[in-house]
Amino acid sequence: MSRQVRVAVVGAGLGGIAAAVKLKRAGVEDFTVFEKAAGPGGVWWQNTYPGCEVDVPSFAYSYSFMPHDWSGTHAKQPELRDYAAAVIERFGVDGHFRFGQEVLGAIWDEQRSVYTVRVADPAGIETVCEFEVLVSAVGMLSNPRLPDWPGLEDFEGPVFHTSRFDHDVDLTGKRVALVGTGSTACQLGPAIAPKVGQLDLYQREPGHVLPKKAREFDPELRARYRRSPLRRRVERFKTFRAARATADALAVGTENNARIDGYFTYHLAKAVKDPVTRAALTPDYPYGCKRPIFASSYYPMFNRDNVTLVPHAVTEVAPDGLLDDTGTKRPADVLILSTGFHASDYLATLRVTGRDGVELRDYWDGEPWAFLGMTVPGFPNLVMLYGPNTNGGYSVITQLEIQADALVRLVRRLRRGRVTAIDTRPGFARRVDGYVQEQIGHRMSTATAGCRNYYHSATGKNVTQWPLSHTAYRLAVRFLTRWGQRAT
Ligand SMILES: Cc1cc2nc3c(=O)[nH]c(=O)nc-3n(C[C@H](O)[C@H](O)[C@H](O)COP(=O)(O)OP(=O)(O)OC[C@H]3O[C@@H](n4cnc5c(N)ncnc54)[C@H](O)[C@@H]3O)c2cc1C
């Protein structure tokens, strides 16, 4: 007879949805997905800023089990948000989702092998429930990083982070200060530039921005894709294969790295007319040091009369403008913070206590790590999706599916009833983590001196990136997991 195994999934982004679908397909019905937002999709629910779209082509940035009638090569945010909702409906898992429910924390009960989970509704009313398995699907890019510039509180105009875009603010004719030059700013800037009076883009450090080659599909092509699932599969396969061919471009010294660097220089020279702006937009570090950005309209935006690149960090905010690190003040009516996320601060929104009352954040002590990004010694029956060092391959959705499959295997094992707690062997897990770090050193430039990116913890360790392919990750998860587990 199988044992009852209740599963709590925290987060209804594409990770939580993958978990829900895979659990249901495996015949597991006893699960609940808690989501603090009002709807599903995670980053695609939160990020509604103009121009928001995916970087990875949609044929690859979609679930293997749910092909879709994409409107073009790269889906925009509304289409991705709707796709997330459509997956939930298509697989009949809607009844498992609880929106507006924030999981505050979970404590492992050693005697009963359950997690006691504390959940708060929008009114702050708390409930406590119990689950044998806890799944963190809280994402890596959903917790906004807000600056602590002096004077920020006293800014007289509207201020908002890009992931909380305030659509009630009319930007028409306004002087807008946009701070940051990551992927988001590179999408948002060109989308609002034609509307605003003046756009000042504050850049602490330039990135490598490459053209995206995004296009809408014409109705005839869409119809052909709809008629032929095989054609869509082939496109998906071709997209992944093309990505693999240039995977080593992220490592300094490879032929592909030099080739892309050369192409980048050519593209920038062609796109930006003013040589001073062009020079300020040129990174002084190699390609791959930071996350590359794909946005065709970003560089041409600087040819507009109403767009100014401010190649300096913001140091202070005045009631009516911003001061940069040269002491120069520029007026602004609206301040938009494209300052990124607490990417390396894993599970920051969730307090998990494991064996012997140890809190996960204390255990990590500022340097998150996990066995294949999913499990942590001393925290039985806790599975993380998109956990430490799993950001990589090509499409994060593929990583999430691999992790959801591993979750299903763990739940099945517990349901068989011979074991009640599945923990991680620290020695083996550490050796695998060491290997991953070694591969990061060999295959990526992120550790090059002077590289600044969101991949590192405060201790300097790369805690976010997976340096190998999806296939390598799939094989590692499939065949190493049992070696790294200790069941009781
Ligand atoms: C603008 C943007 C563009 C991106 N483009 C790409 C791309 O092109 N290719 C790619 O591979 N990846 C991309 N990503 C990365 C993206 O994060 C992943 O692809 C993927 O969507 C992550 O899904 P997730 O479910 O793991 O996390 P998320 O989408 O971050 O979802 C996490 C969810 O957990 C919820 N949550 C958090 N804490 C709690 C709590 N305590 N209680 C309840 N709910 C909680 C959040 O509200 C959120 O809905 C992009 C990210 C952003 C922000």
The ligand as an ORCA input file, in Angstrom:
! r2SCAN-3c Opt
* xyz 0 1
  C      12.411     39.821    -17.831
  C      12.934     38.418    -17.803
  C      13.265     37.782    -18.983
  C      13.728     36.468    -18.970
  N      14.056     35.870    -20.167
  C      14.501     34.593    -20.165
  C      14.856     33.926    -21.384
  O      14.798     34.487    -22.457
  N      15.274     32.657    -21.317
  C      15.375     31.970    -20.152
  O      15.740     30.795    -20.159
  N      15.062     32.581    -18.974
  C      14.639     33.857    -18.955
  N      14.341     34.477    -17.759
  C      14.548     33.737    -16.501
  C      13.230     33.261    -15.886
  O      13.347     33.617    -14.536
  C      13.053     31.764    -16.067
  O      13.074     31.457    -17.450
  C      11.767     31.166    -15.526
  O      10.638     31.906    -15.913
  C      11.823     30.988    -14.019
  O      10.635     30.401    -13.573
  P      10.470     30.061    -12.036
  O       9.124     29.462    -11.883
  O      11.625     29.264    -11.573
  O      10.583     31.436    -11.258
  P       9.699     32.749    -11.315
  O       9.135     32.968    -12.653
  O      10.561     33.808    -10.728
  O       8.477     32.427    -10.339
  C       8.633     32.363     -8.960
  C       7.285     32.601     -8.340
  O       7.368     32.335     -6.945
  C       6.570     33.269     -6.269
  N       7.041     33.326     -4.878
  C       8.260     33.700     -4.440
  N       8.337     33.589     -3.099
  C       7.133     33.122     -2.691
  C       6.604     32.807     -1.420
  N       7.342     32.913     -0.305
  N       5.317     32.366     -1.340
  C       4.554     32.235     -2.472
  N       5.015     32.528     -3.697
  C       6.295     32.963     -3.812
  C       6.781     34.558     -7.031
  O       5.716     35.459     -6.791
  C       6.816     34.046     -8.463
  O       5.549     34.062     -9.056
  C      13.891     35.792    -17.743
  C      13.586     36.447    -16.544
  C      13.111     37.750    -16.572
  C      12.812     38.436    -15.262
*
